[in-house]
């Protein structure tokens, strides 16, 4: 990923730059600091490793680093559970081991077919099926009405649409929050899939073509997208507010079911939108069934 390479050193430097000696429980330093945050030797002291070993860890020269050391470094830097997972994933990349991922349900036919059927039973809730590159695998009728998935340029990818589609910013009333969540999720995914060239190509494309993406990527944030709020500015019914839930699929770890539950103030507007959509669909089918079509 030209210009956006994800390395263990990059991640650790960003994280130690965000925590002060006082926050880490160290006595205040009386010497002037050239950069904010903890020095390498201070992280080493807090983690109980030698400064030389910690330097080699940041440089990616510790292929046999233990989980105990990584846990100690994570605690020294006050990393969250998600950030700790990301640190382990980056270390695993250094060690040359990629976690195995199950990508098939072992049955005949399309492995996504059962999930797509489930998606379409959720008639009153917009729902999307995403893969672990944030490609939109499927959308139910309600999601089509709200997001106009069919109108998205190919390939349909949630991150690509958010940062590269000219109308995306105006369609999200809380675009800044959604954008930050998406970039943090992408960085987490790159740690989980360090050898995924298509994921790397996606991040590289976004970094080249989108300045907001580059700015957010440079923060180094990692986050698991589980719960949140999306406010969609719909051209027909106005702003629709949703609480979204990202649901893991145990049988398909490379798939996520994203369900949008309308907030109380948006239930009526969503019902009106779905009613109009049903009428338009029925009218279109009627026209197509007439002779000459």
N, C-alpha and C positions, 0 to 999 in steps of 0.2 A: 504494500500500500504506500505509494510514493507520498511522502509528506505527512502521512498519518499512521506510521508504523506503530503497532502496539507491542511494547516490550516490557519486561518486568522492571527494567531500570526506569523507563519513562513513568510507569505507574507509581513506583516507590518514591521517585523524586517529587511527583505532584502531591502525593499524600503526605510526605514529611514536610513539604512546604506549607501545609495547611494547619499544622499543629505547633503551638508555641511551647517552649520549655516549661512554662508555668502550667499549661494545660496538661503536659505530660508528667507533672509532678517533680520537675527538676528545679533547682534553685535558679533564680534569675541570673542571666549572664551580665557581667559588667564590661565585656568587650563588645565593640561594635560588630554587628552582623552584616555581612555583605548581602545575604539573602534572608527572607523571612523563613520561619519554621525551624525544624530541627536539623542539626548537622548530622552527617553520617555517623560520626563517632558517638553521638548522643543516642541515636537509634540503636546502635550496637550495644551500648551500655544498658539501655532499657530492655533489650531482647536477650541479654546474657550471652552474646557472641563477641568474637574479637572484631575490632574495627576493620582489619584486613579481610576477614571473611565477609563482613557486610558489604564492603566495597566490591568484592568479587560477585556477591549476590546481585547487586545493582547492575553490574556489568554483564550479567548472564553467564558467568564463568563458574557456576556451582551446579553441575549436572546431577549431583547426588544429594542435593539439599533435602533435609528430612522434613516431614510434616510438623515435627515438634518445633523446629526452627521457624518455619513459616507461621505457625500459631503464635510463637513468641513475638515475631516481628509484627504480626497483625495486631496483637494486644498492645505493643509499644506505640503503634500508630493509631490506636483506637478505631480500627476498621470495623465496619458493619459486617454482618454475616455475608451479605452479597459481595462486599468488597473483598472479604477473606476468600470466598469461593473464587473470585476473579484472580486473586494473587496465586492461589493454588493452580488454577488453570494456566496462568502464564509460566509458573514454575514447571508444570507438566510439559509445556511446550519446549522449555529448555532441556528437560530430561528426554525429550523425543518420544513421549507417549501421549496419545490422544485418546480420551475416554471413548469407549464403544457406545454407539447409539443404535437402538433398535429402530428400523425404518419400515418395517412391514408387519402386518398383523398375522401373516402366515396363512391367510385364507385366499381363496380364489377371487378373481375379479380385482377391481380397483381397491387398494387399501383404504382410500378415502371415502368410499361409497357409504359405509355406515355412518360416518361423521356428517356427510352431506345430507343424508336422510334426517339425522337428528337436527341439523341446522334448519331444515325446512319445516320441522314441527314447531319451531319457535315463532309462531305467526305474529305475535304482538310485540316482539323484541328484535331490534336489529342485531344480527349476529354474523360474524365473519370467521372463516377458518383460515388461519395463517400458518405458513411453514416457518422454519427457524432461520430464514433469510428475510422474513417479513413480507414474503410474496402472498398475495391474496389468492388462496386456493379456491375458495367458494364463498358466496354470499347468499343469504336468504332474501326473499322478496321484500321484506321490511328494510333490510340494509340497502337494497337497490334503491328503494324510494327515498331513503335518507341521504345516502352517500353518492348515489349515481355511479356505482362501481363499474357498470357497463360502459360508462362514458369516460373512464380513466384510460389514458394512453397505455398501450402495451409496452413492456410487461407490467402487469398490475402489481405494484409493490407499495406498501403503506409508507415506507420511508421515502422512496423516490417521489411518490405523489406529493407528500407533505413538503418536501424541499424544492422540487423542480417544477411542479405544476403551477402555472401562473395564478390560478384561482384559489389554490389551497389556503393561502394565508387569510383571504377574505371569508372562506367557508368555516373557519374555526375562530370563534370569539376568544378562545383561550389558546391561540396558536403557540405562544411562547412556552407555555407549560407543556403542551403536547410535544413540541419539538424537543425540549430538553429531556423529557421522558424517553422519547424515541432514540435519541443519540446515546443516552446512557444504557438503554437496552441493547443497542447495536454493539457498543463496546463490550458489554458482557458476553454477547454472542460470539464476538471475535476471539475472546479468551477461551470459550468452550470449543470453538472450531478453528484452531489456528491454521489448519491445512486446507480450509475451505476456500478455494481460489475464487469461486463465484461470489462468496460473501466479501472477500477482500476486494474484488472488482467493484462491488456495489459501494463499499465505503470509499474507495478511491474515486469513483465517479462523483459521488456526492461532495467529496472534499474539493474536487476540481471545479465543480459547477456551482457550488453554493457557499457563499461566504458565511451565512448564519450557521451552516453545518460545521464549517471549519472552526468557528469561534467556540461552539458548544463542544466539539470533539477535543479541543485543546484543554478543556477543564479536567478531563480524565475521569469524569463521573461514571460510575457503573450502577445500574439499578435493575431489579427484576420488575417488569411491568405486571402488576397484579390487580390493583384497584386504582381508580382515578375518576376524574370528571371530564367529560367532553361536552363542549357547547358548540353546536352546529348551527350556522346561520343558513337556513334553508331559503331558497329564493321564493318559495310559495307560501310557507306558513311561518316564516320568521325563525327566531332562535329556539332551538330544541336542546334542552339540557338532559344529559344522561350520566348515570353512574355506570362506569364500565367495569367489567370483571373479566380478567384473563384466566381462563380455566385450563389447567394442564390436562392432557389426555394420556393416562398411564400406558395404554396400549400403543400409543404413537408419541414418543417423546419429542419428535420433530414437528409436532402440530400443536397449535394453541387455538382454543375456541374463545373468541372475544365477543362477549354479550353486553349489549348496551341497555340498561334498564332506565326507562324514562323517569325523570324526577316528577313529582306531583304536578308542578306547574306546566309541564309539557305533555301530560297524558292526553288532554283534549286535542291539542294541536296535532299530535302524532296520529290520533284516531281520524281526524279530518283528512290528513295527508293520505293515510292508507285508504280511506273511502274514495277519495278522488283518484288515487292510483288504480283501485279496483275498477272504477267506472271507465277509466281510460283503457285499461286492459280489455274489458268486456267489449267496448266500442271497437277497438282494433280487431279483435277476434271476429266480431260481427261483420266488419267490412271485408276481412279476408275470406270469410265464408260465402260472400255474395258472388254470383256468376261474374266471370271476367277478371277475378283476382287470383 
